[in-house]
Amino acid sequence: MPLDLAIVRASFPALTGSATSKDFIYADNAGGSQTLAPVISRITDYLSNTNCQLGADYSVSQTSTRRVDAAAEAAAVLFGAEGGRDEIAFGSSTTMMVENLARALEADVKEGDEIVITGEHEANVGPWKRVAARRGAILKVWKPSQLPNFASGTNANPYAITYSLDTLLALITPRTRLLALSACSNLLGSAIPLSAIIPTVRTRAQQLGAPKVEICIDCVAYAPHRLMDVKAWDVDYAVFSFYKVYAVHNAALYIRKKALRDSLSSLAHGFLTVNVAEKPYKLQPGGPGYESVWAAGAVVPYLRSLARAGHAVAAADAAEHSDEPEVVRSTAAVAREELRIAFENIAEHEQALLDVLLGFLTADEQYRRGVRIVGDPRADTSPSVGRVPTVSFVVVAEGGAKAIKSKDVVAVFDKTNEIGIRYGHFYAHDLVAGLQPPIDTDDAVVRISLVHYNTVEEVQKIVEVLKTALYG
């Protein structure tokens, strides 16, 4: 079902507000999305009416506690976590949540154990590097490979890279302890088919006799575009940032119950260690911002609405907007089906955005000008997983034409005061540093990152500015 962009955009005050904001084209969404109106309303409501510490016996605290628990249930629905709120922890950012997870897992990592990472965003890289250094573990990096179709010929592009299952399987040994992978690259824009890859990895590890293998998935660049499914993926940990999925600056971490019980030490206050042995609070050394947690719960009803004709948020459906955690949990199956349809609709719309943007950037004229996509240049990869509308590129010297620095391309956009994009390595420093031929890691790439509230007309305007940046 096609998205009704007028209704979608009306849900975001920044896209319908003042003349300055509503006409601005937000194309840096991989760094943070715009915020839903119900999210903003929930923050105001929480701080105005239920702003108190959780767990007390007085009525306002009881309401506040239910609200936070209900939001955790909503996050569990979005993850596809069967254990509900008992498998969900919150914190200020994915970076902090993975650092907490790594600290909690550290005692269960032995000298000589092997940790396999994708060299993507530092949030799911740095903590595991530090654990490996402290515990004497061995770090291995699953690196992207050259796409064969772009290795030579008239469209040769050394930066046309993606991830191969064969290169990942080659890293699995009897000592493999943890895989910390990105579900989607925040720079390459390529999503990983986890439902196919993870069973193969687990089978290989079992065949080799690896005694304990756990998997942690960074879903930050995935969650705005595709539906997470921790059960189907068979992963132990997964994390994403709500501020990149239309809420405010906080993050949610899924922890499988078995891992919570058997693999993780508590980071909570010492006197709570026994009480939280099987609770996600053991990864929350202090409470999260409760108003932000309650607000994040508004994302799921909005996403569910995208599965319905007219994108109606069912105001009469008390379960959908309930602050009763058990009510939210009881409707999880219905919610998951609507989310499945919603993300199919999102993928279909985003494919149209990709067709326009990549169609321009990969055209022969732009190739001759030196434009090279960093990632998969093809727009028509499988929409069920495939490519998301996060597009990075460089402009190299080609046929007598000079290279253009990424910052100079972005400067042309900045001068318009109408479109926001960025340049840099976007915290995927190791990935950029490993590109061949080498590029300046500070200048790195131009990145244009779109989501479902962007329009084809906006992308066409972006293309017009790109023409100016490339040809003057």
C-alpha positions in Angstrom: 0.0 0.0 0.0 1.5 3.4 -1.0 2.2 5.7 1.9 0.1 8.9 2.0 3.0 11.4 2.4 0.7 14.3 3.4 -0.6 12.3 6.4 2.9 11.0 7.2 4.5 14.4 7.2 1.7 15.9 9.2 2.8 13.6 12.1 6.1 15.5 12.4 5.9 19.1 13.6 9.3 19.9 12.0 7.8 19.1 8.6 4.6 21.1 9.1 5.6 23.9 11.4 7.2 27.3 10.7 8.1 28.3 7.2 11.7 27.7 7.9 11.4 24.2 9.2 8.6 22.8 7.0 10.4 23.8 3.8 13.8 22.5 4.9 14.8 19.1 3.4 16.1 16.8 6.1 18.5 14.4 4.4 20.8 13.6 7.3 18.4 11.2 8.9 20.9 8.5 9.6 22.3 10.9 12.2 18.9 11.5 13.8 15.3 11.6 12.6 12.7 14.2 13.1 10.4 13.7 16.1 6.8 12.6 16.1 4.1 14.9 17.6 2.8 12.1 20.0 6.4 11.7 21.3 6.6 15.4 22.1 3.2 15.3 23.7 4.1 12.4 25.9 7.2 14.1 27.2 5.1 17.2 28.1 2.4 15.0 29.7 4.9 12.9 31.7 6.8 15.9 33.0 3.6 17.7 33.8 1.6 14.9 35.4 3.8 11.9 36.4 7.3 13.2 37.0 8.4 11.2 40.0 10.6 8.3 41.0 9.3 4.8 40.1 8.3 2.0 42.4 6.7 3.9 45.3 3.3 3.1 46.7 1.6 6.5 46.1 -0.7 6.8 43.1 1.4 9.1 40.9 4.4 6.9 41.2 2.3 3.8 40.4 1.1 5.6 37.2 4.7 6.6 36.3 5.9 3.0 36.8 3.1 1.6 34.6 4.0 4.1 31.9 7.6 3.2 31.8 6.8 -0.5 31.8 4.3 -0.1 29.0 6.9 1.7 26.9 9.3 -1.2 27.5 6.6 -3.6 26.3 6.2 -1.5 23.2 10.0 -1.6 22.6 9.8 -5.4 23.0 7.1 -5.5 20.3 9.3 -3.5 18.0 12.2 -5.9 18.6 10.0 -9.0 18.3 11.1 -10.0 21.8 8.9 -12.8 23.3 9.9 -12.0 26.8 8.4 -8.5 26.8 9.8 -5.9 29.1 11.8 -8.4 31.0 14.2 -8.5 28.1 14.5 -4.7 27.5 16.9 -2.2 29.0 17.0 1.6 28.2 19.8 4.1 28.2 20.8 7.4 26.7 22.4 6.0 23.5 23.4 2.9 21.7 27.0 3.7 22.4 26.3 3.7 26.1 24.2 0.6 26.0 26.8 -1.5 24.1 29.5 -0.3 26.5 27.3 -1.4 29.4 26.7 -4.7 27.7 30.4 -5.3 27.1 31.2 -4.5 30.7 28.6 -6.9 31.9 29.7 -9.7 29.6 33.4 -9.2 30.3 33.7 -11.8 33.1 32.3 -14.4 30.8 35.0 -13.8 28.1 38.1 -16.0 28.5 41.6 -15.5 27.3 42.0 -16.7 23.8 38.3 -16.4 23.0 37.5 -14.8 19.7 35.3 -11.8 19.1 34.1 -11.2 15.5 33.0 -7.6 14.6 32.0 -5.7 11.6 34.2 -2.6 11.3 31.2 -0.3 11.2 30.0 2.3 13.7 32.3 2.6 16.7 29.4 2.0 19.1 29.4 -1.7 18.3 33.2 -1.9 17.8 35.0 0.1 20.5 33.5 -1.7 23.5 34.5 -5.1 22.1 38.0 -3.9 21.3 38.4 -2.9 24.9 37.0 -6.1 26.3 39.4 -8.1 24.0 42.3 -6.0 25.3 41.3 -6.4 28.9 40.6 -10.2 28.8 43.2 -11.3 26.3 40.6 -12.2 23.7 41.3 -12.1 19.9 39.5 -9.6 17.8 38.6 -10.5 14.2 37.0 -8.1 11.7 34.4 -9.1 9.1 35.4 -6.8 6.2 33.3 -5.9 3.2 34.4 -7.3 -0.2 34.5 -5.9 -3.7 31.3 -6.4 -5.7 32.3 -8.6 -8.7 30.1 -6.6 -11.1 32.2 -3.5 -10.4 35.7 -4.9 -10.2 36.6 -4.0 -13.8 35.1 -2.6 -17.0 33.4 0.6 -17.9 31.7 0.9 -14.5 34.7 -0.2 -12.4 34.5 1.1 -8.8 36.9 0.0 -6.1 34.5 1.4 -3.5 31.6 -0.8 -4.6 31.6 -3.1 -1.6 29.3 -5.2 0.5 29.5 -8.1 3.0 29.9 -11.7 1.9 28.8 -14.7 4.0 31.9 -16.7 2.8 34.3 -14.2 4.4 32.3 -14.3 7.6 32.3 -18.1 7.8 36.1 -18.1 7.3 36.4 -16.2 10.6 34.5 -18.8 12.7 36.7 -21.2 14.7 36.3 -23.4 17.8 37.3 -20.4 19.9 34.6 -18.1 18.6 32.8 -16.5 21.6 30.9 -13.5 20.2 29.8 -11.9 17.0 29.1 -8.2 17.1 27.6 -7.4 13.7 25.7 -4.5 12.2 22.3 -5.3 10.7 22.8 -2.4 8.3 25.8 -0.2 7.5 25.3 3.4 8.4 27.7 4.3 5.6 27.3 1.7 2.9 23.5 1.5 3.2 23.6 -2.3 2.8 21.4 -4.4 5.0 22.6 -7.9 6.1 20.2 -10.8 5.5 20.4 -11.9 9.1 17.7 -14.6 8.9 19.9 -16.4 6.4 23.4 -15.7 7.8 22.9 -16.4 11.5 21.7 -20.0 11.2 24.6 -20.7 8.9 27.1 -19.1 11.3 25.6 -21.0 14.3 25.8 -24.3 12.4 29.4 -23.7 11.4 30.3 -22.9 15.0 28.6 -26.0 16.3 30.3 -28.2 13.7 33.7 -26.8 14.9 32.9 -27.4 18.5 32.7 -23.8 19.7 31.3 -24.2 23.3 29.4 -20.9 23.6 28.6 -18.4 20.8 26.5 -15.3 21.4 25.5 -12.7 18.8 25.0 -8.9 19.3 23.3 -7.0 16.5 23.6 -3.2 16.0 20.2 -2.2 14.5 20.7 1.5 14.6 20.9 2.0 10.8 18.4 -0.8 10.2 15.5 0.0 12.5 14.1 3.1 10.6 13.9 1.0 7.4 13.2 -2.7 8.2 11.3 -4.6 10.9 13.6 -6.1 13.5 12.9 -9.7 14.5 15.2 -11.0 17.3 13.3 -14.2 17.6 13.6 -15.1 13.9 17.2 -14.0 13.8 18.0 -16.1 16.9 20.3 -13.4 18.5 21.2 -12.8 22.1 21.5 -9.1 22.1 20.2 -6.3 19.8 20.2 -2.5 20.2 18.9 0.6 18.4 18.5 4.3 19.0 15.0 5.7 19.3 16.1 9.1 18.2 16.8 7.7 14.8 13.3 6.1 14.8 11.3 9.3 15.3 11.6 9.7 19.1 14.1 11.5 21.3 17.6 10.8 22.4 17.5 7.4 24.1 18.2 3.8 23.1 16.8 0.3 23.8 18.7 -2.9 24.3 17.2 -6.4 23.9 18.8 -9.2 26.0 17.7 -12.8 25.6 16.6 -14.1 29.0 19.1 -16.9 29.0 21.9 -14.5 28.3 20.6 -12.2 30.9 20.8 -15.0 33.5 23.9 -16.9 32.5 26.3 -14.5 30.7 26.0 -11.1 32.2 27.3 -9.7 35.5 25.3 -6.9 37.2 26.3 -3.3 36.8 23.6 -2.2 39.3 24.3 -1.2 42.9 25.9 -4.0 44.9 23.1 -4.5 47.3 20.7 -5.1 44.3 22.8 -7.8 42.7 20.6 -10.7 43.8 17.3 -8.8 43.1 18.3 -8.0 39.5 20.0 -11.3 38.6 17.4 -12.0 35.9 16.3 -8.4 35.2 17.4 -6.0 32.5 18.0 -3.4 35.3 21.3 -5.2 35.8 22.4 -3.3 32.7 21.0 0.1 33.9 23.4 1.5 36.5 20.8 4.2 37.4 17.5 4.8 35.8 17.1 6.1 32.2 15.2 9.4 31.5 11.7 8.1 32.3 10.0 10.8 30.2 12.1 9.8 27.2 11.2 6.1 27.7 7.5 6.8 28.0 7.7 9.0 24.9 9.4 6.3 22.9 6.4 4.1 23.4 4.5 6.4 20.9 6.6 5.2 18.0 4.9 1.8 17.7 1.3 3.1 17.4 2.5 5.5 14.7 4.3 2.8 12.8 1.3 0.5 13.1 -0.9 3.3 11.5 1.2 3.0 8.3 -0.3 -0.4 7.7 -3.8 1.0 7.6 -5.8 2.8 5.0 -5.5 6.5 5.6 -2.8 5.8 8.2 -5.4 6.1 10.9 -4.1 5.9 14.5 -6.9 4.1 16.2 -7.7 6.5 19.0 -10.5 4.3 20.1 -8.2 1.3 20.5 -7.3 1.6 24.1 -4.8 -1.2 23.9 -2.7 0.6 21.3 -2.3 3.7 23.5 -2.5 2.0 26.9 -0.2 2.8 29.8 -0.9 -0.6 31.2 2.0 -2.9 30.3 0.1 -6.1 30.3 -2.5 -4.6 27.9 0.3 -3.6 25.5 1.9 -7.1 25.8 -1.5 -8.9 25.2 -1.8 -7.2 21.8 1.8 -7.9 20.6 0.8 -10.4 17.9 -1.6 -8.0 16.2 0.9 -5.2 16.5 3.7 -7.3 14.9 1.5 -8.1 11.9 0.7 -4.4 11.4 4.4 -3.6 11.8 5.2 -6.1 9.1 2.9 -4.5 6.7 4.0 -1.0 7.7 7.7 -1.8 7.0 6.8 -3.3 3.7 5.1 0.0 2.8 8.1 1.9 4.0 10.5 -0.2 2.0 8.4 0.3 -1.2 8.4 4.1 -0.7 12.1 4.3 0.1 12.8 2.3 -3.0 11.3 5.1 -5.1 13.6 7.6 -3.3 16.6 5.3 -4.0 15.7 5.0 -7.7 15.9 8.7 -8.2 19.0 9.4 -6.2 21.1 6.4 -7.3 19.7 6.8 -10.8 21.4 10.2 -11.0 24.6 9.4 -9.1 25.4 6.2 -11.1 24.5 7.6 -14.5 27.3 7.6 -17.1 27.7 11.3 -17.0 28.3 11.3 -13.3 30.7 8.3 -13.6 32.8 10.3 -16.1 32.8 13.2 -13.6 34.3 10.9 -11.0 31.3 10.1 -8.8 31.8 6.7 -7.1 29.3 5.2 -4.8 30.8 3.8 -1.5 28.7 0.7 -1.0 26.4 -1.0 -3.4 25.7 1.2 -6.5 22.6 -0.7 -7.4 19.2 0.6 -6.4 17.3 -2.6 -7.3 18.6 -5.0 -4.7 16.0 -7.0 -2.8 13.6 -4.6 -1.0 13.0 -7.3 1.6 16.5 -6.7 3.0 18.8 -5.2 0.3 19.6 -1.6 0.4 18.3 1.3 2.4 18.3 4.9 1.3 21.5 5.8 3.0 23.8 6.7 0.1 27.5 7.6 0.4 29.8 8.7 -2.4 33.1 10.4 -3.2 34.2 12.4 -6.3 37.6 11.2 -7.6 39.7 12.6 -10.4 38.5 11.1 -13.7 39.3 11.9 -17.3 41.0 15.2 -16.7 38.4 16.4 -14.2 39.6 17.2 -10.7 38.5 15.4 -7.6 36.1 17.3 -5.4 36.4 17.1 -1.6 33.4 15.8 0.2 33.3 18.9 2.4 33.1 21.1 -0.7 30.2 19.1 -2.1 28.4 19.6 1.2 29.3 23.3 1.3 27.2 23.8 -1.8 24.2 22.4 0.0 24.9 24.4 3.1 24.8 27.6 1.1 21.2 26.9 -0.1 20.0 26.9 3.6 17.3 24.5 2.4 18.9 21.0 2.5 20.8 19.2 5.2 23.4 16.6 4.3 26.8 15.8 5.8 30.3 14.6 5.1 32.7 12.5 7.2 33.3 9.0 8.4 30.1 9.0 10.5 31.9 7.0 13.3 32.6 4.1 10.9 36.2 5.2 11.0 37.8 1.8 10.6 35.6 1.1 7.6 36.7 4.4 5.9 40.3 3.9 6.8 40.3 0.5 5.1 39.0 1.7 1.8 41.3 1.2 -1.2 42.5 3.3 -2.8 42.8 5.2 0.5 40.7 8.3 1.1 41.1 11.1 3.7 39.3 9.8 6.8 38.5 13.4 7.9 36.9 14.4 4.6 35.7 10.8 3.9 32.4 10.6 2.1 29.3 12.6 1.2 26.3 11.0 2.8 22.6 11.5 1.9 20.3 9.6 4.2 16.6 9.5 3.6 13.6 8.0 5.4 10.0 7.4 4.7 8.8 11.0 5.3 11.1 12.2 2.5 9.5 12.7 -0.8 10.5 12.1 -4.4 10.2 15.8 -5.0 12.7 16.5 -2.2 15.1 14.0 -3.8 14.7 15.8 -7.2 15.7 19.0 -5.5 18.7 17.3 -4.0 19.7 16.1 -7.5 19.5 19.7 -8.8 21.9 20.9 -6.1 24.2 17.9 -6.8 24.4 19.1 -10.4 25.6 22.5 -9.2 28.2 20.9 -6.8 29.5 18.6 -9.5 29.5 20.9 -12.6 29.2 24.5 -11.2 
